[in-house]
């Protein structure tokens, strides 16, 4: 039964990522912890699945990708990855995740309120140098907690990227950073035969989950999807605070 639960949790995370473009780790990691799954093994499993889901999504949204922005994000992430590896080994996991959770609750609630009142404000952080900082935070959270999508999502909403452009940049960034993150996790000892065995079970099921997620996404209006993204940030923040 525990194996079935782990597979279902991983597939649910893949579905969330396919529909919204991010968030699989923030859904799956708390759930895996609830069923007593090893943290490092779960981190490696979700990191690999995130990379696999990002590959077809990058192809799907390739016309919307600003590769100049992606390059700056990835360069920043290269600096952030070793910071994240050190973070998970030196700093109490609960402290970092609780702080992240509080931030997501505040930011998501404030942004959703403004969105519902149709007071989105002007784009912010327009200087290109901010791309590097967003990438650095993404790389750190990605290598430590597989949460490299959240900083980029928040950054993209601050810059008011159109939804499809945000999703395209996200997925291209996921592919580049995902490779770095998975390799860093492997060299840091996160991988085991259990991860490989689970991937062999889950990967064939992705051929059903990914098309289903794309179908759902295609039937959600772009403006509504933005509101759902803010709601997800609130939910994820609550999960991190409560775990």
N, C-alpha and C positions, 0 to 999 in steps of 0.2 A: 504493500500500500504506500509506503514512503517513497518508493521509486516512482510510482504513478503520480503522486503529489508533486514531486520535484519536476517531473516532465511537464505536468500541467501548468505549474507556476512559470517555468521557463517559456512555454508556448504563450501563456497570457502576456508575459513581458514582451515577447516578439510581436504579438498583436497590437499592444499599446504603442510600441515603437513604429510599426507600420502605419497605424492610423494617424498618429500625432507627430511623428518624426523624432521623438525622444522619450525618455522616461522609463525604459524597461528596467534599469537597475533600481530606480527608486520604488518601483512596484515589487520587483522580485526579491531584492535583498532582505527587506523586512519579513516577507512571507517565508523565505528559506530559513531565516533565523527562527521563525515560529515553529517550524517542523524539525528544528534541531540540526539543520545542515551546517557542515563546517564552513566558517566564514571565508577562509582563503580558497577553498575549493569552489564555493559559490561565486566568489569574485572572478576566478579564472573562467568558470563556465559562462557566466553572463557576459564577460568581456569578449569571449570568442563568439557567442551568439550575436552580440551587438554588431560585431564586424561583419558577420555573415548576412545579417538583415540589411545592413547599410549598402552592401554591394549592389543588389538589384534596385534599391531606392535611388542610388546615385545615378544609375543609368536612366531611370525613369524621369528624374528631374534635371538631367544634364543641361538642358537649354536654359535653366534658371540659375545656373551656378556662376558666380563671380569668382573666377579662379585666382584673381589677384588678392581678394579678401581671404580666400582659403589658404593661400600661401602664407600670408601674415599670421593667420590663426595657428597654422601648423608650426611655424617657426617659434611662436610663443609657447606652444605646447611642448616643444622639445626641451625647453628650459623647465617647464612645469612637471614633467614626468618624474624625474629623480626627486623632486620635492615631495611629490605624492607618495612615492615608495618609502621615503624617510618618514613621512607623516604617519603612515599606517603602522610603522614599526616603533616609532618613538612617542607618539601622542595617543592618548586614550581615544579610541574610536568614538565613544559616546559623546565626548566633548565636541568634537568636530561636527558630527552629524546633528547634534542638538542645535548648535549654532546655525548650521546650514538650514535646518528645519524652521527655526524662528525667522530667518531671513526670507525663506520662501513663503511662509505664511503672511508676513507683512507685505512683501512685494506683490504677491499674487492677489491679495485682498485689495490693496490700493489700486492696482492696475485694472482689476475686474470692476471695481466701483467706477473708475473713470471711463472704462469702456461702456458700461451700461448707461452712464449719463452722457455718453458720446462726447466726452472731453478728453481726447487722447493726448493733447499737447503736441508740441513740436518735437521733431527728431532730436536726439541728444547723442553726445559722444561721437561727433562726426569726423573728428581727426583720425587719420589712418593709424596713428600710434596706439590708439585704444585697441585695435585688432590684436596687437601683440600681447597686451595685458589680459584681454579676454582669453586668448589662447593659452597663456601661462596658467591661469586659474583652471581652465578646462583640462589641461594636461595633468595638473596636480590632483584634481578631484577624480579624473578618469583613471589614473594609475592606481590610486588608493581605494576608490569606492565605485568605479565604473560609472561615475556621474558626470562625464565630460560633456554631455549634452546640455545640462542645465545652464552653465555659464553662457554658452553660446545662444541659447534660447532667450535668456534675459537680455543679453547684449543686443540681439537682433530686434527684440521688441522695443528696446530703448531707441534704436536707430530707425524704427518704423519700417523695417524691411517688409515688402509684400509677403504674404504667407508662402507662396510657392518658391520665392527666392530664399526665404528663410529655410525652408525644407531642403532645397537643393544645396545650399551652403552647408547646412547641418550634416547632410548625408556624405558629401564629399569630405568634410572635416572628419566625420566619423571613420571613414575608410582610412584616411591617412593616419590619424591619431590612434585608431583602433589597432592598426598593425604595430605601432610603437608600443601601445599599452599591453597588447597580448604578449609581445616579445619580452617586455620588461617584467611582466608577471611570471612568464616561464623561467627566465633567468633568475628570478627571485625565489623560485621554489614553490610557486602557487599551483603549478600543474601536477596532475597525478593520473594514474590509469583510470580512476573513477571519472575524471573530466572527459577523457577520450571516449569511454564507454557511453556516457550520457550523450555526448555529441553525436555518436553513431545512431542513437535512438531518436534524437530530436531533429536532426537535419532533414531526414525524409519528410517529416511532418510539416516542416516549414514551407514545402511546396503547396500545402493546403492553406496554412495560416496566412502567408504573405498575400496571395491573391484575394483572400477574404478580407483582409485588412485594407487593401487597396480599394476594394469595392465599397466598403463602409466610408472610407475617406472621400471617395468621389461623390458620395451622396450627402456630404456635409457642406453647407455654404461657407465660403472663405471667411466672411465676417463672423459667422457663428463659431468656426474653428478657432479663431483667435480667442474668443471668450472661453472656449473649452480648454485652451492651453493655460489660461490664467487659473481656471478651476483646478486643473491638474497640478499646477504649482502649489495651490493651497492644500490639496489632498496630500501631495508628496511631503509638504512641510509638516503637516499634521502627523503623518506616519513616522517621520524622522524624530519628531519631538516625543512621540508616545513610545517608540520602541525602546 
